[in-house]
Amino acid sequence: FVMNRMRMQDDHLKTIREKFDGSVRAVVPLFDQEVRGTVMLGKAATALFAQ
C-alpha cells in the first residue's frame, strides 16, 4: 500500500513541479495516516517548518 501511495505521490509531485516551476516552497512528507485533527496537524507543521 505504502509503495503504491508513494509512487502515486511522486507522479503528482512531478506534475506540480512542471506546472508551478519554481513556485513550490516546501513539501510535507507522506505520513502513515491522513493529516486530520490537531495532533496530525502538529506533526505536519513540525515536518514543514523543520526544513
N, C-alpha and C positions, 0 to 999 in steps of 0.2 A: 504493500500500500504506500509506504513512505517513498520508495524509489519511484513509483509511478507519479506520485504527487510532486516530487522534486523535478522530474522530467517535464511535467506539465508547467510547473512554475518557471523552469528555465526557458521554455518556449514563450511564455508570457513576458518574461523579463527581456528577452531578445526583441520582441515586438515593441515593448515600451521604450527600450534604448534606441531603436530605429526611428520611432515616431517622435520622440521627445529628446533628440540628440543634445546632450549637454545639459538638459534641464533636470535630470534625476539627481536629487541631492543625497538621498540615503535609501537603503534597502533594509527592511525589517526581516530578520531570518524567519524561516518556516518553523513554527512551533509544533509540538506533538498534538496540540488541540487548538481549536479556533480561539481567537482573541475575543473573549466575551467576559464581561464583568470586570470589576476593579482590580482583582488580583492579576489576571492575564494582561490587562491594560498596563498595569505597573511593570510587568515583565517586558512587554513590548517597548515601553518608554525607556526602560533601563538599557535594552539592547540597542535602541535607536540612538540614544544620546551618549552611549559609551564609545561610539565610533569616533 
